[in-house]
């Protein structure tokens, strides 16, 4: 497909290079759009045809059963003449014909009288059996009904033609949108800033466009997950275009005119907002995996852990997504066709740490000192240096910083540190359950109930007299609240917002049952303005559904202890004497549970840490001969053996690596004792 003449006339008169670049970028996208629409149309016709055949068969079967019932008495009595009279009109009005075959007899008749068995390529048949008894053990015979299986193909073709007709204006509109957006982006700048802005556009817009392309490859069988990815990618394109437009609005009068054409809102540059960082990082990582799926040797990992729960920072969401996207792009591009990129979120004191680490070839100290400056790049052919420079300047604009560490032959880690922001009022930072009270969970998804069961079991709520009730239906919840007014009055409620198959929502139920201050919504729609306003109105808080497995849960007897132990959040040193204590560092909650039970059985005092930063901040409290057990895989690219080296250099002697890897893998560390994942003490009868 060619772009309509005259679209780029203005650009041609200003700059042949600009027009050439736009034609190069837009034309392939327009052609791909048309190709995908045509592919969808071609696949839709056979699908509609099959559906029409199956639908016809279904309704003919129901009709055949009904017609057979009308002549039941005549057929069972053997009154052929009467049966033909009763069947004649309904059969000929809805079927090609019918044949009655009596069980155990050669007696049969057909309607019409001399019916020939039709060609089964064009005709189908359905059958209805008659029985002498209600138990259907004595078969009286079978009535076969023949019909034209392609009779409804006309309607399938008609529906297809309507959809095809609708796709033309949609495709035309999308084609024009692509052309207008590209024209707008290139008209935003004046001549003096053209090279800089065009480089920024090329750098930023590449990732979401690639993700959009990859997702649309499966347009004919688009599942919900890919629709979400597609929505994120399209929104990113729009956000990038809008942000670039506003930055140059004062310099380009043409940009204002383009705003009115495209319907893009004219607002100030995106203001900073307090955002949950994990909800921004996760979709970007998903987009990156899709973008680089053509490189099966590249693994991009982002695992939500307890250390990344509830981390809020005051940032610009679109800029933050761009920052993460650029850093991951840089890491992948230096890896080539094989390697691992780990994206991690954690906090250290009053700072949030975003780390993007790769296991590539590393960077020499001379080059490392220059990275982060405009135009400085490393390891990428034709790199512009904009990614790291943009990340550094953006992070500093938010009151943070950027750091890069690298070791030749091992890889590079880019770390963004941002100030911690206070969570919004709706966010549940910690789920505190009063002793002796009740917890009520309402969700239509059994898997969420299983998550809460596991969380409450790990928190040992039963030991504190806390009862938990699970409901999947609003009416059963209403009945429980009505029949248990005393218990219901003091309970804590964990409600899903969307309840599949019911008109009620968790929010409307909380309002109806007057449970406002006692309810917590557990929903993936926590960012929607309408829902946030509803929660504020009824004093309801929220937990993002994807983080239900990470929210800290405390019972009343331990709430005060945790509230007073600032060492976890402020990373101060534990003042409890550590003599006789053994230490575990592992990010797996199940390992913690197993080791703690074994320690109790063997009279061992075990201090367990999930996050390395917590462990290292408490290190000075432990004697040098303290047995320390380290997991090899600590998540976020951290290795237990690397921490073990630091401990050995600091004089610690009892260092163990608990891992499933073979011991010979760590033979270069002779002072490191390698054990399995099982607790090392004798009595493990837990």
Secondary structure, DSSP 8 states (H G I E B T S, - for coil): ----TTTTHHHHHH-HHHHHHHHHHHHHHHHHHHHHHHHHHHHHHHHHHHHHHHHHHHHHHHHHHHHHHHTHHHHHHT-HHHHHHHHHHHHHHHSSEEEEEETTS--EEEESTT-----TTTEEEEEEEEESSTT--SEEEEEEEEEETTTTHHHHHHHHHHHHHHHHHHHHHHHHHHHHHHHHHHHSS-GGGHHHHHHHHHHHHHHHHHHHHHHHTTGGG--HHHHHHHHHHHHHHHHHHHHHHHHTTTT-HHHHHHHHHHT----SS---EEEEHHHHHHHHHHHHHHHTTT-TTEEEEE---GGGTT-EEEE-HHHHHHHHHHHHHHHHHHHTTSEEEEEEEEEETTEEEEEEEE-SS---HHHHTTTTSTT---SSTT--SHHHHHHHHHHHHTT-EEEEEEETTTEEEEEEEEE-----TTB-SEEEE-TT-EEEEE-S-HHHHHHHHHHHHHTTGGGGT-EEEEESSHHHHHHHHHH-HHHHHH-EEEE-SB-TT-S-BHHHHHHHTT-GGGEEEEETTTT-HHHHHHHHHHT-EEEEGGGTTTSEEEEHHHHHHHHH-THHHH-----S--TTEEEEE-S-HHHHHHHHHHHHHTT-EEEEESSHHHHHHTGGGS-TT--EEEESB-STT-BHHHHHHHHHHTT---EEEE-SS-GGGGTT-TT-EEE-SS-SSS----
